[in-house]
């Protein structure tokens, strides 16, 4: 484990559960942990307590700040039982897995779209359509609770340069938007979709 100055870590933290999970297995983590100033979470009381395991924050299911019922598209039975009227509720951004096209690989990059809940580090990768609705303050969406942003993701080229370019893009977005944790949301996988 590399050396960490005391000013760069918080040690002897404890979770009773429902906060962190093991990155590799996605199993809930209960016990002592420590974290770095860059947002990394690790098992143990400190960097020298056994063999630290990478941890991540368990994503929280978004809920509207208005305490409204959330309309679930395609789930008419649930909506009927809960008496949800789609015209009376706000839609929330939903996760959409991006899939680069052959043209994107020819060009060498593609655009990824994200939303982040304003009052917490809850990121959701989404579609261009949902991104545009949040950006354009579409009245059917809870746009007041979310920041929408996009980034250009490198797909091809020298592996080290692609990794560095994508990592730098994430850091620039975090600084420009004054946000933290996007790299963690992406699991620091800066070679995702690389060919």
DOMAR-439163 format. One line per 8 residues: their letters; for each residue x, y, z of N, C-alpha, C. Coordinates in nm, 4 decimals, decimal comma. Example, Ala and Ser with C-alpha at 12.3 -4.5 7.8 and 13.67 -1.06 7.14 Angstrom:
# residues 2
as) 1,3190/-0,5690/0,7800/1,2300/-0,4500/0,7800/1,3200/-0,3300/0,7800 ~ 1,2850/-0,2250/0,7080/1,3670/-0,1060/0,7140/1,2900/0,0030/0,7870
This chain:
# residues 195
xxxxxxxx) 0,0862/-0,1178/0,0000/0,0000/0,0000/0,0000/0,0902/0,1232/0,0000 ~ 0,0632/0,2213/-0,0887/0,1454/0,3419/-0,0927/0,1294/0,4251/0,0346 ~ 0,2259/0,5135/0,0570/0,2214/0,6027/0,1730/0,1197/0,7138/0,1484 ~ 0,0388/0,7435/0,2496/-0,0567/0,8530/0,2431/-0,0279/0,9489/0,3583 ~ -0,0072/1,0780/0,3302/0,0078/1,1748/0,4400/-0,1214/1,1798/0,5215 ~ -0,1094/1,2037/0,6520/-0,2271/1,2079/0,7392/-0,3303/1,3088/0,6919 ~ -0,2835/1,4162/0,6291/-0,3761/1,5199/0,5821/-0,4596/1,4741/0,4629 ~ -0,4220/1,3604/0,4000/-0,4894/1,3132/0,2800/-0,5846/1,1961/0,3045
xxxxxxxx) -0,5959/1,1511/0,4316/-0,6826/1,0369/0,4601/-0,7633/1,0598/0,5874 ~ -0,8760/0,9910/0,5970/-0,9554/0,9841/0,7195/-0,9564/0,8371/0,7600 ~ -0,9175/0,8100/0,8840/-0,9056/0,6720/0,9298/-1,0073/0,6411/1,0390 ~ -1,0177/0,5120/1,0739/-1,1051/0,4630/1,1807/-1,2519/0,5015/1,1617 ~ -1,2975/0,4993/1,0370/-1,4390/0,5232/1,0083/-1,5107/0,3889/1,0176 ~ -1,6403/0,3901/1,0430/-1,7138/0,2646/1,0579/-1,8495/0,2754/0,9887 ~ -1,8885/0,1700/0,9211/-2,0213/0,1635/0,8613/-2,0963/0,0420/0,9147 ~ -2,2230/0,0627/0,9500/-2,3096/-0,0466/0,9960/-2,3786/-0,1147/0,8789
xxxxxxxx) -2,3506/-0,0666/0,7590/-2,4102/-0,1259/0,6398/-2,4930/-0,0254/0,5624 ~ -2,5320/-0,0635/0,4414/-2,6157/0,0155/0,3520/-2,5479/0,1434/0,3029 ~ -2,4142/0,1522/0,3203/-2,3410/0,2692/0,2734/-2,2358/0,2327/0,1690 ~ -2,1605/0,1243/0,1969/-2,0488/0,0862/0,1108/-2,0626/-0,0597/0,0671 ~ -1,9980/-0,0901/-0,0454/-1,9927/-0,2284/-0,0905/-1,8539/-0,2554/-0,1476 ~ -1,8181/-0,3836/-0,1549/-1,6901/-0,4250/-0,2110/-1,6993/-0,4104/-0,3633 ~ -1,6004/-0,3420/-0,4220/-1,6030/-0,3146/-0,5658/-1,6088/-0,4433/-0,6471 ~ -1,5249/-0,5411/-0,6132/-1,5144/-0,6624/-0,6943/-1,6379/-0,7517/-0,6876
xxxxxxxx) -1,7005/-0,7613/-0,5703/-1,8133/-0,8545/-0,5550/-1,9496/-0,7857/-0,5467 ~ -1,9501/-0,6554/-0,5257/-2,0731/-0,5757/-0,5080/-2,1490/-0,6153/-0,3819 ~ -2,0824/-0,6852/-0,2880/-2,1463/-0,7239/-0,1622/-2,1361/-0,6094/-0,0632 ~ -2,2423/-0,5910/0,0145/-2,2462/-0,4862/0,1155/-2,1297/-0,5043/0,2135 ~ -2,0682/-0,3921/0,2519/-1,9553/-0,3973/0,3455/-1,9984/-0,3409/0,4803 ~ -1,9671/-0,4148/0,5872/-1,9919/-0,3701/0,7240/-1,8592/-0,3782/0,7973 ~ -1,8204/-0,2696/0,8625/-1,6963/-0,2703/0,9393/-1,6195/-0,1406/0,9248 ~ -1,4941/-0,1445/0,9702/-1,4094/-0,0266/0,9639/-1,3625/-0,0019/0,8215
xxxxxxxx) -1,3454/0,1264/0,7898/-1,2923/0,1648/0,6601/-1,2186/0,2973/0,6739 ~ -1,1457/0,3308/0,5729/-1,0782/0,4605/0,5664/-1,0938/0,5151/0,4259 ~ -1,0789/0,6474/0,4117/-1,0964/0,7065/0,2795/-0,9904/0,8106/0,2514 ~ -0,9650/0,8317/0,1226/-0,8654/0,9288/0,0798/-0,9336/1,0606/0,0435 ~ -0,8539/1,1664/0,0356/-0,9081/1,2974/-0,0003/-0,9559/1,3002/-0,1455 ~ -0,9154/1,2022/-0,2251/-0,9581/1,1964/-0,3652/-1,0825/1,1110/-0,3834 ~ -1,1422/1,0659/-0,2723/-1,2673/0,9919/-0,2810/-1,2544/0,8414/-0,2852 ~ -1,1368/0,7868/-0,2578/-1,1206/0,6416/-0,2540/-1,1612/0,5863/-0,1181
xxxxxxxx) -1,2263/0,4703/-0,1163/-1,2689/0,4046/0,0075/-1,2025/0,2674/0,0141 ~ -1,1539/0,2304/0,1354/-1,0831/0,1042/0,1521/-1,1196/0,0407/0,2855 ~ -1,1180/-0,0937/0,2897/-1,1482/-0,1656/0,4133/-1,0322/-0,1508/0,5118 ~ -1,0626/-0,1688/0,6405/-0,9622/-0,1590/0,7458/-0,9671/-0,0246/0,8160 ~ -0,8957/-0,0154/0,9273/-0,8942/0,1096/1,0047/-0,8058/0,2163/0,9404 ~ -0,7020/0,1716/0,8654/-0,6069/0,2647/0,8037/-0,5347/0,1906/0,6905 ~ -0,4476/0,2582/0,6152/-0,3807/0,1924/0,5013/-0,2940/0,0732/0,5389 ~ -0,2576/0,0600/0,6673/-0,1643/-0,0447/0,7083/-0,2332/-0,1549/0,7874
xxxxxxxx) -0,3674/-0,1556/0,7866/-0,4457/-0,2552/0,8600/-0,4799/-0,3702/0,7654 ~ -0,3971/-0,4738/0,7637/-0,4227/-0,5890/0,6780/-0,4048/-0,5574/0,5314 ~ -0,4832/-0,6208/0,4475/-0,4806/-0,5978/0,3022/-0,6083/-0,5246/0,2630 ~ -0,6023/-0,3922/0,2496/-0,7235/-0,3159/0,2180/-0,7892/-0,3600/0,0875 ~ -0,9211/-0,3647/0,0908/-1,0020/-0,3996/-0,0253/-1,0707/-0,2727/-0,0747 ~ -1,0767/-0,2539/-0,2069/-1,1440/-0,1369/-0,2640/-1,2931/-0,1417/-0,2344 ~ -1,3456/-0,0283/-0,1865/-1,4879/-0,0151/-0,1581/-1,5454/0,0974/-0,2429 ~ -1,6766/0,0973/-0,2574/-1,7446/0,2059/-0,3276/-1,8758/0,2353/-0,2577
xxxxxxxx) -1,9271/0,3549/-0,2814/-2,0542/0,3951/-0,2229/-2,1658/0,3185/-0,2925 ~ -2,2600/0,2676/-0,2153/-2,3765/0,2000/-0,2729/-2,4666/0,3075/-0,3324 ~ -2,4961/0,2977/-0,4622/-2,5819/0,3987/-0,5242/-2,7192/0,4039/-0,4562 ~ -2,7679/0,5238/-0,4395/-2,8981/0,5435/-0,3771/-3,0008/0,5605/-0,4874 ~ -3,1140/0,4941/-0,4727/-3,2213/0,5094/-0,5697/-3,2754/0,6510/-0,5588 ~ -3,2725/0,7261/-0,6683/-3,3170/0,8640/-0,6601/-3,4640/0,8764/-0,6254 ~ -3,4938/0,9822/-0,5528/-3,6321/1,0137/-0,5193/-3,6533/1,1623/-0,5408 ~ -3,7689/1,1997/-0,5791/-3,7978/1,3392/-0,6053/-3,7992/1,4199/-0,4768
xxxxxxxx) -3,7509/1,5438/-0,4843/-3,7493/1,6293/-0,3655/-3,8904/1,6747/-0,3285 ~ -3,9861/1,6534/-0,4156/-4,1223/1,6977/-0,3893/-4,2061/1,5904/-0,3211 ~ -4,1456/1,4756/-0,2888/-4,2186/1,3645/-0,2283/-4,3368/1,3212/-0,3142 ~ -4,3198/1,3309/-0,4433/-4,4257/1,2867/-0,5336/-4,4036/1,1399/-0,5658 ~ -4,5054/1,0755/-0,6138/-4,4915/0,9384/-0,6601/-4,4169/0,9428/-0,7929 ~ -4,3322/0,8469/-0,8143/-4,2542/0,8422/-0,9371/-4,3255/0,7522/-1,0375 ~ -4,3484/0,8065/-1,1531/-4,4132/0,7312/-1,2593/-4,3119/0,6388/-1,3252 ~ -4,3410/0,5102/-1,3268/-4,2525/0,4107/-1,3867/-4,3064/0,3753/-1,5251
xxxxxxxx) -4,2408/0,4251/-1,6277/-4,2827/0,3945/-1,7644/-4,2768/0,2448/-1,7878 ~ -4,3766/0,1909/-1,8546/-4,3781/0,0498/-1,8874/-4,4261/-0,0391/-1,7748 ~ -4,4647/0,0203/-1,6618/-4,5097/-0,0599/-1,5481/-4,6508/-0,0155/-1,5103 ~ -4,7420/-0,0345/-1,6021/-4,8786/0,0147/-1,5844/-4,9508/-0,0516/-1,4676 ~ -4,9198/-0,1793/-1,4380/-4,9852/-0,2474/-1,3261/-4,9486/-0,1777/-1,1951 ~ -4,8181/-0,1525/-1,1736/-4,7726/-0,0825/-1,0530/-4,8369/0,0563/-1,0452 ~ -4,8325/0,1283/-1,1575/-4,8865/0,2636/-1,1598/-5,0362/0,2641/-1,1284 ~ -5,1071/0,1621/-1,1767/-5,2505/0,1518/-1,1512/-5,2771/0,1246/-1,0023
xxxxxxxx) -5,2028/0,0292/-0,9442/-5,2225/-0,0044/-0,8021/-5,1909/0,1157/-0,7141 ~ -5,0817/0,1865/-0,7473/-5,0400/0,3022/-0,6670/-5,1163/0,4294/-0,7053 ~ -5,2065/0,4156/-0,7992/-5,2879/0,5282/-0,8456/-5,2013/0,6459/-0,8894 ~ -5,1028/0,6151/-0,9713/-5,0112/0,7173/-1,0210/-5,0675/0,7755/-1,1503 ~ -5,0844/0,9050/-1,1511/-5,1292/0,9762/-1,2701/-5,0057/1,0397/-1,3339 ~ -4,9620/0,9911/-1,4516/-4,8389/1,0416/-1,5133/-4,8380/1,1926/-1,5348 ~ -4,9533/1,2528/-1,5491/-4,9571/1,3973/-1,5726/-4,9355/1,4779/-1,4445 ~ -4,9381/1,4113/-1,3294/-4,9259/1,4824/-1,2023/-4,7933/1,4580/-1,1295
xxxxxxxx) -4,6988/1,3894/-1,1933/-4,5707/1,3601/-1,1279/-4,4545/1,4041/-1,2150 ~ -4,3387/1,4146/-1,1536/-4,2175/1,4505/-1,2255/-4,1379/1,3243/-1,2565 ~ -4,0847/1,3175/-1,3775/-3,9998/1,2058/-1,4151/-3,8585/1,2313/-1,3660 ~ -3,7878/1,1231/-1,3320/-3,6495/1,1317/-1,2881/-3,5599/1,0770/-1,3979 ~ -3,4349/1,1250/-1,4062/-3,3447/1,0677/-1,5058/-3,3223/0,9196/-1,4792 ~ -3,3169/0,8411/-1,5829/-3,2955/0,6976/-1,5676/-3,1639/0,6576/-1,6337 ~ -3,1080/0,5458/-1,5863/-2,9809/0,4962/-1,6387/-3,0003/0,4388/-1,7779 ~ -2,9121/0,4788/-1,8678/-2,9097/0,4226/-2,0028/-2,7640/0,3905/-2,0349
xxxxxxxx) -2,7346/0,2641/-2,0598/-2,5977/0,2204/-2,0911/-2,5591/0,2695/-2,2297 ~ -2,4488/0,3458/-2,2398/-2,4080/0,3940/-2,3723/-2,3439/0,2818/-2,4537 ~ -2,3680/0,2826/-2,5820/-2,3069/0,1841/-2,6714/-2,2469/0,2580/-2,7911 ~ -2,1134/0,2676/-2,7965/-2,0513/0,3352/-2,9107/-2,0829/0,2611/-3,0406 ~ -2,0998/0,3364/-3,1456/-2,1291/0,2790/-3,2774/-1,9992/0,2580/-3,3554 ~ -2,0096/0,1929/-3,4711/-1,8923/0,1758/-3,5575/-1,8381/0,3117/-3,5995 ~ -1,9286/0,4059/-3,6268/-1,8853/0,5415/-3,6636/-1,8071/0,6069/-3,5498 ~ -1,8519/0,5856/-3,4251/-1,7804/0,6411/-3,3098/-1,6377/0,5868/-3,3044
xxxxxxxx) -1,6228/0,4557/-3,3316/-1,4887/0,3954/-3,3294/-1,4046/0,4475/-3,4462 ~ -1,4686/0,4782/-3,5585/-1,3958/0,5359/-3,6713/-1,3454/0,6750/-3,6353 ~ -1,4314/0,7529/-3,5711/-1,3944/0,8877/-3,5279/-1,2919/0,8808/-3,4148 ~ -1,3092/0,7845/-3,3245/-1,2149/0,7676/-3,2136/-1,2674/0,8121/-3,0789 ~ -1,3870/0,8677/-3,0760/-1,4475/0,9059/-2,9471/-1,5980/0,9185/-2,9620 ~ -1,6660/0,9285/-2,8478/-1,8107/0,9529/-2,8490/-1,8488/1,0303/-2,7241 ~ -1,9689/1,0822/-2,7246/-2,0152/1,1648/-2,6134/-2,0974/1,0808/-2,5170 ~ -2,0661/1,0962/-2,3863/-2,1423/1,0294/-2,2805/-2,2198/1,1363/-2,2050
xxxxxxxx) -2,3407/1,1013/-2,1607/-2,4303/1,1966/-2,0958/-2,4589/1,1530/-1,9528 ~ -2,4590/1,2498/-1,8611/-2,4760/1,2212/-1,7189/-2,5692/1,3218/-1,6527 ~ -2,6290/1,2784/-1,5425/-2,6962/1,3704/-1,4515/-2,6398/1,3435/-1,3128 ~ -2,6391/1,4480/-1,2303/-2,5945/1,4357/-1,0916/-2,6961/1,5064/-1,0044 ~ -2,7402/1,4383/-0,9019/-2,8334/1,5005/-0,8078/-2,7616/1,6154/-0,7380 ~ -2,8260/1,7302/-0,7283/-2,7619/1,8511/-0,6766/-2,7137/1,8390/-0,5324 ~ -2,7877/1,7705/-0,4466/-2,7539/1,7700/-0,3050/-2,6797/1,6445/-0,2590 ~ -2,6347/1,5594/-0,3520/-2,5582/1,4406/-0,3149/-2,4809/1,3885/-0,4351
xxxxxxxx) -2,3832/1,3030/-0,4088/-2,3008/1,2459/-0,5161/-2,3694/1,1258/-0,5796 ~ -2,4857/1,1485/-0,6351/-2,5607/1,0435/-0,7040/-2,5566/1,0747/-0,8531 ~ -2,4782/0,9946/-0,9251/-2,4633/1,0114/-1,0690/-2,5469/0,9079/-1,1410 ~ -2,5992/0,9459/-1,2568/-2,6727/0,8539/-1,3420/-2,6286/0,8795/-1,4856 ~ -2,5720/0,7770/-1,5497/-2,5422/0,7903/-1,6916/-2,6729/0,7690/-1,7658 ~ -2,6990/0,8540/-1,8627/-2,8301/0,8530/-1,9253/-2,8190/0,8712/-2,0762 ~ -2,9316/0,8855/-2,1407/-2,9353/0,9031/-2,2863/-2,9277/1,0512/-2,3216 ~ -2,8969/1,0770/-2,4474/-2,8936/1,2144/-2,4970/-3,0327/1,2777/-2,4851
xxxxxxxx) -3,1360/1,1986/-2,5094/-3,2733/1,2482/-2,5024/-3,3078/1,2977/-2,3613 ~ -3,2768/1,2161/-2,2596/-3,3057/1,2563/-2,1204/-3,2163/1,3727/-2,0801 ~ -3,0884/1,3677/-2,1194/-2,9951/1,4778/-2,0934/-3,0524/1,6094/-2,1462 ~ -3,1002/1,6078/-2,2719/-3,1555/1,7296/-2,3325/-3,2795/1,7787/-2,2576 ~ -3,3636/1,6863/-2,2115/-3,4855/1,7277/-2,1393/-3,4504/1,7959/-2,0073 ~ -3,3479/1,7438/-1,9370/-3,3049/1,8068/-1,8111/-3,2425/1,9435/-1,8418 ~ -3,1555/1,9498/-1,9429/-3,0891/2,0753/-1,9809/-3,1894/2,1822/-2,0242 ~ -3,2924/2,1388/-2,0976/-3,3912/2,2332/-2,1504/-3,5040/2,2618/-2,0515
xxxxxxxx) -3,4908/2,2084/-1,9290/-3,5891/2,2304/-1,8219/-3,7296/2,1889/-1,8637 ~ -3,7363/2,0697/-1,9197/-3,8641/2,0125/-1,9594/-3,9510/1,9937/-1,8346 ~ -4,0717/2,0438/-1,8375/-4,1590/2,0443/-1,7192/-4,2016/1,9052/-1,6730 ~ -4,1855/1,8044/-1,7563/-4,2225/1,6696/-1,7136/-4,1124/1,6044/-1,6296 ~ -3,9921/1,6659/-1,6254/-3,8789/1,6121/-1,5489/-3,8484/1,6974/-1,4258 ~ -3,7927/1,6340/-1,3247/-3,7496/1,7034/-1,2032/-3,6127/1,7676/-1,2293 ~ -3,6091/1,8652/-1,3191/-3,4839/1,9262/-1,3627/-3,4182/2,0121/-1,2546 ~ -3,4959/2,0615/-1,1580/-3,4372/2,1444/-1,0518/-3,3450/2,0666/-0,9597
xxxxxxxx) -3,3626/1,9354/-0,9519/-3,2837/1,8532/-0,8598/-3,1572/1,7965/-0,9228 ~ -3,1355/1,8202/-1,0537/-3,0248/1,7556/-1,1229/-2,9417/1,8517/-1,2055 ~ -2,8124/1,8232/-1,2079/-2,7184/1,8883/-1,2983/-2,6981/1,7923/-1,4146 ~ -2,7073/1,8414/-1,5366/-2,6841/1,7580/-1,6543/-2,5557/1,8039/-1,7215 ~ -2,4699/1,7083/-1,7571/-2,3447/1,7416/-1,8256/-2,3041/1,6257/-1,9153 ~ -2,2161/1,6551/-2,0089/-2,1677/1,5521/-2,1011/-2,0162/1,5584/-2,1068 ~ -1,9571/1,4516/-2,1578/-1,8122/1,4523/-2,1770/-1,7770/1,3689/-2,2988 ~ -1,6658/1,4056/-2,3598/-1,6165/1,3333/-2,4772/-1,5263/1,2207/-2,4281
xxxxxxxx) -1,5552/1,0980/-2,4701/-1,4861/0,9783/-2,4223/-1,4038/0,9188/-2,5358 ~ -1,2731/0,9085/-2,5166/-1,1823/0,8551/-2,6184/-1,1962/0,7032/-2,6258 ~ -1,1991/0,6494/-2,7481/-1,2221/0,5063/-2,7706/-1,1027/0,4330/-2,8289 ~ -1,0232/0,5020/-2,9106/-0,9164/0,4343/-2,9838/-0,7858/0,5104/-2,9716 ~ -0,6776/0,4421/-3,0078/-0,5441/0,5023/-3,0037/-0,4546/0,4265/-2,9087 ~ -0,3414/0,4878/-2,8754/-0,2482/0,4279/-2,7808/-0,3183/0,4104/-2,6462 ~ -0,3102/0,2893/-2,5910/-0,3835/0,2553/-2,4684/-0,3549/0,3529/-2,3546 ~ -0,2273/0,3839/-2,3317/-0,1909/0,4751/-2,2221/-0,2425/0,6159/-2,2459
xxxxxxxx) -0,2393/0,6587/-2,3715/-0,2894/0,7932/-2,4047/-0,4405/0,8009/-2,3891 ~ -0,5103/0,6934/-2,4264/-0,6564/0,6894/-2,4109/-0,6924/0,6948/-2,2631 ~ -0,6244/0,6138/-2,1817/-0,6489/0,6132/-2,0372/-0,6261/0,7525/-1,9794 ~ -0,5132/0,8129/-2,0132/-0,4790/0,9458/-1,9617/-0,5791/1,0518/-2,0080 ~ -0,6187/1,0462/-2,1353/-0,7131/1,1453/-2,1897/-0,8481/1,1369/-2,1191 ~ -0,8994/1,0142/-2,1013/-1,0296/0,9983/-2,0362/-1,0233/1,0383/-1,8888 ~ -0,9137/1,0028/-1,8226/-0,8968/1,0409/-1,6819/-0,8920/1,1936/-1,6693 ~ -0,8166/1,2590/-1,7580/-0,8082/1,4051/-1,7548/-0,9427/1,4697/-1,7854
xxxxxxxx) -1,0177/1,4115/-1,8776/-1,1511/1,4642/-1,9099/-1,2404/1,4617/-1,7868 ~ -1,2375/1,3511/-1,7131/-1,3188/1,3392/-1,5913/-1,2750/1,4424/-1,4880 ~ -1,1445/1,4581/-1,4691/-1,0936/1,5569/-1,3720/-1,1342/1,6990/-1,4105 ~ -1,1270/1,7301/-1,5389/-1,1647/1,8640/-1,5864/-1,3134/1,8889/-1,5626 ~ -1,3974/1,7889/-1,5922/-1,5419/1,8032/-1,5692/-1,5692/1,8243/-1,4206 ~ -1,5009/1,7464/-1,3339/-1,5211/1,7617/-1,1888/-1,4843/1,9027/-1,1443 ~ -1,3746/1,9563/-1,1971/-1,3335/2,0922/-1,1599/-1,4272/2,1967/-1,2190 ~ -1,4598/2,1818/-1,3464/-1,5450/2,2796/-1,4152/-1,6855/2,2862/-1,3540
xxxxxxxx) -1,7417/2,1701/-1,3207/-1,8769/2,1641/-1,2652/-1,8773/2,1735/-1,1118 ~ -1,7564/2,1769/-1,0518/-1,7422/2,1809/-0,9051/-1,8130/2,0619/-0,8399 ~ -1,7798/1,9423/-0,8893/-1,8391/1,8184/-0,8387/-1,7275/1,7206/-0,8027 ~ -1,7614/1,6189/-0,7257/-1,6653/1,5145/-0,6885/-1,7302/1,3782/-0,7085 ~ -1,6463/1,2776/-0,7312/-1,6956/1,1411/-0,7335/-1,7332/1,0841/-0,8691 ~ -1,7168/1,1607/-0,9763/-1,7512/1,1070/-1,1086/-1,6596/0,9899/-1,1440 ~ -1,5305/1,0031/-1,1130/-1,4364/0,8937/-1,1378/-1,4761/0,7679/-1,0632 ~ -1,5220/0,7845/-0,9390/-1,5670/0,6693/-0,8609/-1,6915/0,6072/-0,9234
xxxxxxxx) -1,7838/0,6916/-0,9690/-1,9037/0,6396/-1,0343/-1,8652/0,5545/-1,1558 ~ -1,7627/0,5992/-1,2277/-1,7158/0,5259/-1,3455/-1,6203/0,4123/-1,3071 ~ -1,6031/0,3918/-1,1759/-1,5156/0,2865/-1,1213/-1,3730/0,3030/-1,1707 ~ -1,3340/0,4282/-1,1992/-1,1995/0,4609/-1,2484/-1,1608/0,3745/-1,3682 ~ -1,2604/0,3309/-1,4431/-1,2382/0,2482/-1,5624/-1,2276/0,3398/-1,6841 ~ -1,1119/0,3989/-1,7022/-1,0915/0,4973/-1,8088/-1,0665/0,4316/-1,9441 ~ -1,0644/0,2997/-1,9473/-1,0502/0,2270/-2,0742/-1,1811/0,1576/-2,1131 ~ -1,2900/0,1957/-2,0477/-1,4188/0,1368/-2,0840/-1,4485/0,1680/-2,2308
xxx) -1,4907/0,0702/-2,3040/-1,5233/0,0764/-2,4481/-1,3998/0,0860/-2,5373 ~ -1,2795/0,0807/-2,4791/-1,1562/0,0939/-2,5592/-1,1401/-0,0242/-2,6555 ~ -1,0964/0,0081/-2,7779/-1,0607/-0,0955/-2,8766/-0,9314/-0,0563/-2,9415
